Amino acid sequence: DFGSTIPGQENDTTANSPLPFVLRNDGNCMANVSIYSTALWASIIQPNNYYKFKIDNRTGHEGAFNWLQSVTTFTQMPLLEIAAIANFNYTTAKNSSEIDIYIKVPPEEAASGRNSTVTFTSSLAE
């Protein structure tokens, strides 16, 4: 929840205000995780540079996924599923990651409440 915003204002979850998504692999095998979402803004089409995500380490769980094969820099939030986390670990103390979200209110966006549903899908990493 980014609260009330105005055109041109930007914010992200990297400083934990608001909090990022936290994913945990409670399974018994390595997993790959994909991401997609519904559109956030009414004035522009998605994907766009006004709504982005990135995967990050969760404190105390560093090494929980393959950093080089995962999306670790802010990337446009897709409408169609894309790979986001590679080889997500399931062992204790290495099974959590954060998904940071970045928003910037487009200049033409009318004042109104906005929401988006973010979907994560996991599959067996082989």
Secondary structure, DSSP 8 states (H G I E B T S, - for coil): ---S--TT-EEESTTSSS--EEEE--SSS-EEEEEEE----SSS-SS-TTEEEEEEE-TT-TTSS-TTTS--S-EE--SS-EEEEEEE--STTS-EEEEEEEEE--TT--SS-----EEEEEEE--
